[in-house]
Amino acid sequence: NLSKIISIIDNNRRIIFQREIGADIVKSISGSFKLENDVLEAKCYVNLICNFLFNSNKLSAEKKLKLQLALIELLTNAIEHGNCQINYDEKSEWLEKNRSTEGLIQIRNKDPEIARKRVLFEYTITPTTAKFFIADEGKGFNWRKVKDVTKLDNLLELHGRGILMTKSAVDSLTYNEKGNEVTFEIKYE
């Protein structure tokens, strides 16, 4: 994985050094990535964006952590549930055997049709907010009927808290009708 991480950093070093240009010259920064079905790759891109926002004094350490968790959750959902078509029961059964979700994703990626799918991750950093767009190539889901994991019956579930956690960490979280695209923003302090 080290060579993949180094390649991501090398190909995106502009965002690492972008803050040196100065906020007075560059008012808005945007970019997009097409991610493979790989959670490690998603985490690398999330860290690049979040570190940029933190290092350019747009986010506190606490808000940076919340944004990281939200982005990783939404990108992971796009990979595992969208592109890899892993459903709730299948994931539950897998996790009950003390297996990692990444292992199940790797198995699914052995299917060439699934391995070809990508997750689109776009960002726009403005002087007052950071806006994000994530889209997968899956069938979507009914985001209106997400299980309420705060109810007593669901408290011991092994997963299913990500969307609820994400809603509490970001502003303006919306899904498209199909449920395979999500947008949100985070306001700076």
LODO-461024 format. One record per residue: x, z, y of N, C-alpha, C, O in turn. Coordinates in steps of 0.02 Angstrom, whole numbers, padded with zeros to 5 digits, always signed. Layout:
BEGIN
XZYXZYXZYXZY
...
% end
This chain:
BEGIN
+00040+00000-00061+00000+00000+00000+00042+00000+00063+00018-00019+00117
+00105+00021+00058+00147+00026+00117+00157-00042+00151+00154-00046+00212
+00167-00094+00112+00177-00160+00142+00114-00184+00179+00118-00216+00231
+00055-00167+00152-00008-00186+00184-00015-00149+00251-00034-00179+00301
+00001-00084+00251-00003-00044+00312+00045-00071+00365+00026-00078+00424
+00106-00085+00346+00156-00111+00393+00133-00178+00421+00142-00191+00481
+00104-00220+00379+00080-00285+00402+00023-00277+00453+00022-00312+00503
-00023-00231+00440-00078-00218+00488-00050-00195+00555-00071-00219+00607
-00004-00148+00552+00026-00123+00614+00064-00178+00651+00057-00185+00712
+00103-00217+00614+00142-00270+00645+00096-00323+00677+00109-00346+00732
+00043-00342+00641-00003-00393+00667-00044-00369+00726-00073-00409+00762
-00048-00303+00736-00090-00275+00789-00051-00231+00836-00079-00186+00867
+00013-00244+00842+00054-00201+00885+00034-00205+00959+00051-00161+00998
-00002-00257+00978-00024-00263+01047-00069-00205+01067-00065-00181+01123
-00111-00182+01021-00154-00126+01039-00115-00061+01043-00135-00015+01079
-00060-00057+01007-00019+00003+01011+00015+00008+01079+00021+00062+01107
+00036-00049+01105+00072-00051+01169+00028-00071+01228+00052-00072+01285
-00035-00086+01216-00080-00110+01269-00087-00059+01326-00093-00079+01384
-00086+00006+01311-00096+00055+01363-00040+00055+01415-00049+00080+01470
+00016+00026+01397+00073+00022+01444+00059-00026+01501+00090-00022+01554
+00013-00073+01491-00003-00122+01543-00036-00088+01603-00024-00107+01661
-00076-00037+01589-00107+00000+01644-00180-00016+01653-00200-00074+01647
-00219+00034+01666-00291+00027+01672-00310-00014+01733-00365-00043+01735
-00267-00017+01784-00284-00055+01844-00283-00130+01833-00319-00167+01866
-00242-00152+01787-00235-00224+01775-00287-00249+01725-00320-00299+01736
-00293-00213+01669-00339-00233+01615-00401-00189+01617-00396-00129+01604
-00457-00217+01633-00519-00179+01639-00554-00171+01571-00587-00121+01559
-00548-00221+01529-00584-00220+01465-00539-00251+01411-00506-00301+01422
-00540-00220+01353-00502-00245+01296-00550-00254+01238-00591-00209+01225
-00546-00310+01204-00589-00319+01146-00551-00354+01091-00499-00385+01102
-00576-00347+01031-00545-00378+00974-00591-00375+00914-00642-00342+00915
-00571-00411+00862-00610-00409+00800-00564-00417+00741-00510-00447+00745
-00585-00388+00686-00547-00390+00624-00595-00409+00567-00653-00389+00567
-00570-00449+00521-00608-00463+00459-00573-00424+00404-00517-00440+00384
-00607-00372+00380-00577-00327+00332-00594-00346+00260-00651-00366+00245
-00546-00339+00216-00559-00346+00145-00598-00284+00122-00607-00238+00161
-00620-00284+00061-00656-00227+00033-00605-00174+00012-00596-00161-00047
-00574-00144+00061-00520-00096+00049-00526-00039+00101-00517-00051+00161
-00541+00021+00077-00551+00078+00122-00486+00095+00159-00489+00115+00217
-00429+00088+00126-00365+00102+00159-00355+00056+00219-00333+00078+00273
-00370-00008+00211-00365-00055+00266-00411-00035+00323-00392-00038+00382
-00472-00015+00307-00519+00007+00358-00492+00067+00396-00496+00070+00457
-00463+00114+00360-00435+00174+00392-00378+00156+00439-00370+00187+00492
-00337+00108+00421-00282+00086+00465-00308+00059+00531-00283+00078+00584
-00359+00016+00528-00387-00012+00590-00421+00042+00632-00415+00042+00693
-00456+00087+00599-00488+00142+00635-00436+00184+00671-00445+00202+00729
-00381+00200+00637-00329+00240+00669-00296+00204+00728-00279+00235+00778
-00287+00138+00722-00260+00100+00778-00304+00107+00840-00280+00122+00895
-00369+00097+00832-00416+00100+00888-00421+00171+00916-00417+00181+00976
-00429+00220+00872-00438+00289+00895-00375+00317+00928-00379+00352+00978
-00318+00300+00901-00255+00322+00933-00246+00290+01001-00222+00322+01048
-00266+00227+01007-00262+00194+01072-00306+00231+01123-00284+00246+01179
-00368+00245+01104-00414+00279+01150-00389+00349+01168-00397+00371+01225
-00361+00384+01120-00334+00451+01134-00272+00447+01178-00265+00484+01227
-00226+00402+01161-00163+00397+01199-00173+00370+01270-00130+00381+01313
-00228+00336+01282-00242+00312+01350-00289+00360+01386-00320+00342+01436
-00294+00421+01361-00332+00476+01392-00406+00461+01401-00437+00485+01448
-00434+00421+01356-00506+00408+01359-00545+00457+01315-00604+00469+01329
-00514+00484+01263-00547+00531+01218-00505+00594+01210-00443+00591+01209
-00539+00650+01203-00505+00713+01185-00489+00710+01111-00513+00666+01075
-00450+00757+01088-00433+00760+01017-00496+00769+00974-00502+00740+00921
-00542+00811+00998-00604+00823+00961-00647+00760+00957-00673+00744+00904
-00654+00726+01013-00695+00665+01014-00661+00609+00974-00696+00568+00943
-00595+00607+00974-00559+00559+00933-00574+00570+00860-00587+00522+00823
-00573+00632+00838-00588+00649+00768-00659+00628+00749-00670+00601+00696
-00707+00641+00793-00776+00622+00780-00783+00546+00775-00818+00520+00731
-00749+00510+00819-00752+00437+00816-00719+00411+00752-00746+00365+00720
-00662+00440+00733-00630+00419+00670-00677+00428+00611-00685+00383+00570
-00709+00486+00607-00755+00499+00551-00813+00450+00551-00832+00424+00499
-00841+00437+00610-00897+00390+00615-00877+00320+00594-00912+00288+00554
-00821+00295+00620-00799+00227+00603-00781+00221+00529-00800+00172+00496
-00745+00270+00502-00727+00267+00431-00790+00269+00388-00795+00232+00339
-00838+00310+00406-00900+00315+00369-00937+00248+00370-00958+00223+00317
-00945+00218+00428-00983+00156+00433-00947+00097+00400-00979+00055+00368
-00881+00094+00407-00843+00041+00374-00844+00049+00299-00850+00000+00262
-00837+00111+00275-00840+00124+00203-00908+00106+00175-00913+00076+00122
-00962+00124+00211-01029+00105+00189-01035+00029+00185-01064+00003+00137
-01009-00007+00234-01012-00080+00233-00976-00108+00172-00999-00156+00141
-00919-00079+00156-00880-00102+00098-00916-00085+00033-00931-00129-00007
-00930-00020+00023-00955+00001-00043-01028-00017-00055-01045-00043-00108
-01071-00004-00007-01142-00018-00018-01161-00090+00000-01202-00121-00033
-01130-00117+00054-01145-00185+00075-01112-00237+00031-01146-00269-00010
-01047-00245+00038-01012-00298+00002-01007-00287-00072-01014-00334-00111
-00993-00225-00094-00983-00210-00165-01048-00192-00201-01048-00185-00262
-01103-00185-00165-01169-00173-00193-01172-00111-00238-01206-00111-00289
-01137-00059-00218-01138+00005-00255-01198+00045-00230-01201+00061-00170
-01245+00061-00274-01305+00097-00252-01294+00172-00256-01244+00196-00283
-01342+00209-00230-01337+00282-00225-01329+00315-00294-01285+00358-00303
-01370+00295-00342-01367+00325-00409-01301+00309-00444-01272+00353-00476
-01278+00248-00438-01215+00227-00469-01157+00267-00439-01113+00290-00476
-01157+00276-00374-01104+00314-00342-01107+00388-00363-01056+00419-00375
-01167+00415-00367-01176+00485-00388-01148+00495-00458-01111+00543-00470
-01165+00451-00504-01141+00456-00573-01064+00451-00575-01032+00488-00612
-01036+00407-00536-00964+00397-00532-00930+00461-00506-00880+00483-00534
-00957+00489-00452-00927+00548-00421-00933+00610-00466-00890+00654-00465
-00988+00614-00505-00997+00671-00550-00943+00673-00604-00931+00726-00634
-00911+00618-00616-00856+00614-00665-00788+00624-00632-00736+00609-00661
-00789+00650-00569-00728+00663-00530-00686+00601-00520-00624+00604-00521
-00718+00545-00510-00683+00482-00495-00689+00467-00421-00736+00489-00388
-00641+00430-00395-00643+00412-00324-00685+00350-00312-00689+00306-00354
-00716+00348-00254-00755+00290-00235-00710+00228-00231-00732+00173-00248
-00648+00237-00209-00601+00181-00204-00591+00147-00272-00584+00086-00276
-00591+00187-00326-00584+00159-00393-00643+00114-00411-00633+00062-00442
-00702+00135-00393-00762+00094-00406-00760+00030-00365-00780-00023-00389
-00736+00035-00303-00729-00025-00261-00680-00073-00292-00692-00134-00292
-00624-00048-00318-00574-00091-00350-00603-00127-00410-00589-00186-00421
-00644-00093-00449-00676-00124-00507-00722-00180-00483-00722-00235-00512
-00762-00166-00433-00808-00217-00407-00770-00278-00380-00793-00335-00387
-00712-00266-00349-00673-00321-00321-00642-00367-00374-00613-00418-00357
-00648-00349-00437-00625-00394-00490-00670-00455-00496-00651-00507-00523
-00731-00448-00471-00778-00504-00467-00757-00546-00407-00761-00522-00350
-00736-00609-00418-00712-00651-00362-00763-00660-00306-00744-00665-00247
-00827-00662-00322-00879-00669-00271-00880-00608-00225-00887-00616-00164
-00873-00549-00252-00872-00488-00211-00806-00484-00173-00805-00466-00115
-00751-00501-00206-00685-00497-00174-00679-00543-00113-00640-00529-00068
-00717-00597-00112-00715-00644-00055-00752-00617+00007-00739-00640+00062
-00796-00569-00003-00835-00543+00053-00791-00503+00100-00743-00471+00080
-00810-00505+00164-00772-00469+00216-00820-00428+00259-00880-00441+00262
-00790-00378+00291-00826-00337+00340-00800-00356+00408-00739-00355+00420
-00844-00373+00453-00825-00389+00522-00826-00325+00562-00876-00289+00563
-00771-00310+00596-00764-00250+00636-00742-00272+00706-00686-00297+00714
-00786-00263+00755-00771-00283+00824-00773-00222+00870-00811-00175+00858
-00732-00225+00921-00731-00171+00970-00724-00199+01040-00694-00253+01050
-00751-00163+01089-00742-00179+01159-00730-00112+01194-00771-00067+01192
-00673-00108+01227-00653-00048+01263-00659-00063+01337-00622-00104+01364
-00705-00029+01370-00715-00038+01442-00690+00025+01478-00668+00072+01446
-00692+00026+01544-00669+00085+01580-00710+00149+01566-00685+00204+01576
-00774+00141+01543-00816+00201+01533-00839+00213+01461-00858+00269+01444
-00837+00161+01420-00860+00169+01350-00820+00125+01303-00784+00079+01323
-00826+00142+01239-00800+00098+01186-00861+00078+01144-00900+00121+01123
-00868+00013+01132-00925-00013+01095-00900-00043+01030-00847-00075+01028
-00939-00034+00976-00918-00056+00910-00974-00094+00875-01033-00080+00885
-00954-00142+00834-01001-00182+00794-00970-00190+00725-00912-00208+00718
-01010-00176+00674-00987-00181+00604-01040-00221+00566-01100-00204+00570
-01020-00272+00529-01066-00312+00489-01036-00326+00421-00977-00342+00416
-01076-00319+00369-01053-00336+00302-01092-00397+00278-01138-00420+00311
-01073-00423+00220-01105-00482+00192-01154-00463+00137-01171-00505+00095
-01177-00401+00137-01223-00377+00086-01296-00392+00102-01311-00426+00151
-01340-00366+00060-01412-00377+00067-01443-00332+00120-01500-00343+00140
-01407-00282+00143-01434-00235+00192-01468-00178+00157-01469-00174+00095
-01496-00132+00197-01532-00075+00169-01586-00054+00219-01585-00074+00278
-01633-00015+00195-01686+00009+00239-01662+00071+00275-01669+00127+00250
-01633+00062+00333-01604+00117+00371-01657+00165+00397-01641+00220+00418
-01720+00144+00396-01774+00188+00419-01790+00242+00368-01820+00293+00385
-01769+00232+00305-01785+00279+00251-01723+00314+00224-01719+00327+00164
-01675+00328+00266-01615+00363+00243-01635+00434+00225-01672+00467+00261
-01610+00457+00167-01626+00523+00142-01604+00577+00190-01548+00575+00216
-01647+00626+00203-01630+00683+00246-01592+00735+00206-01621+00774+00169
-01526+00735+00213-01484+00780+00173-01484+00851+00199-01453+00895+00169
-01519+00864+00254-01523+00932+00280-01580+00971+00246-01585+01032+00254
-01624+00936+00210-01678+00970+00174-01649+01009+00116-01600+00988+00085
-01680+01064+00100-01656+01110+00049-01645+01075-00018-01596+01090-00053
-01689+01030-00037-01683+00994-00102-01621+00951-00106-01597+00937-00161
-01594+00930-00050-01538+00883-00049-01471+00914-00031-01420+00879-00027
-01468+00979-00019-01407+01010+00006-01348+01005-00042-01291+01005-00019
-01360+01000-00106-01305+00998-00155-01285+00927-00176-01245+00918-00222
-01313+00876-00143-01295+00807-00158-01221+00795-00147-01191+00824-00101
-01190+00753-00188-01119+00738-00182-01102+00692-00124-01045+00689-00102
-01151+00656-00099-01140+00610-00043-01206+00597-00008-01258+00624-00028
-01204+00556+00045-01265+00539+00080-01271+00570+00149-01323+00566+00181
-01218+00601+00173-01220+00634+00238-01190+00592+00294-01193+00611+00353
-01161+00536+00278-01123+00497+00326-01162+00472+00386-01139+00479+00442
-01220+00443+00374-01258+00415+00430-01282+00471+00476-01279+00464+00537
-01304+00527+00447-01326+00584+00488-01268+00610+00529-01275+00624+00589
-01209+00617+00498-01149+00640+00533-01130+00592+00589-01112+00613+00644
-01134+00527+00575-01117+00477+00624-01163+00479+00684-01141+00473+00741
-01228+00487+00671-01277+00490+00726-01261+00547+00774-01273+00541+00834
-01235+00602+00748-01221+00659+00792-01155+00650+00830-01143+00687+00878
-01115+00602+00811-01049+00594+00842-01045+00537+00893-00998+00534+00933
-01094+00492+00892-01090+00432+00935-01154+00424+00977-01202+00461+00969
-01152+00376+01022-01209+00360+01065-01238+00292+01044-01201+00247+01026
-01304+00286+01048-01339+00221+01041-01327+00188+00974-01313+00128+00972
-01332+00223+00919-01324+00194+00852-01386+00154+00834-01441+00181+00833
-01377+00089+00821-01433+00045+00802-01412-00001+00746-01355-00023+00741
-01461-00016+00703-01451-00064+00648-01493-00126+00662-01543-00123+00698
-01471-00182+00634-01514-00241+00638-01571-00233+00588-01571-00186+00548
-01619-00277+00591-01679-00272+00548-01660-00270+00474-01687-00230+00436
-01614-00312+00454-01594-00317+00384-01556-00255+00360-01560-00236+00301
-01519-00224+00405-01481-00164+00387-01410-00178+00364-01379-00136+00331
-01383-00236+00382-01313-00250+00364-01268-00257+00426-01211-00278+00421
-01295-00238+00483-01256-00237+00545-01273-00173+00583-01331-00153+00586
-01221-00142+00612-01232-00081+00651-01191-00086+00715-01135-00112+00715
-01220-00062+00769-01184-00059+00833-01191+00012+00860-01241+00046+00848
-01141+00033+00896-01144+00097+00931-01091+00098+00985-01048+00055+00988
-01095+00149+01027-01044+00158+01078-01026+00232+01082-01062+00275+01057
-00972+00245+01114-00951+00313+01127-00930+00315+01200-00890+00275+01224
-00959+00364+01236-00943+00371+01307-00882+00417+01314-00874+00465+01277
-00840+00401+01362-00781+00442+01374-00801+00505+01411-00854+00509+01442
-00758+00554+01407-00771+00618+01441-00752+00614+01514-00759+00662+01551
% end
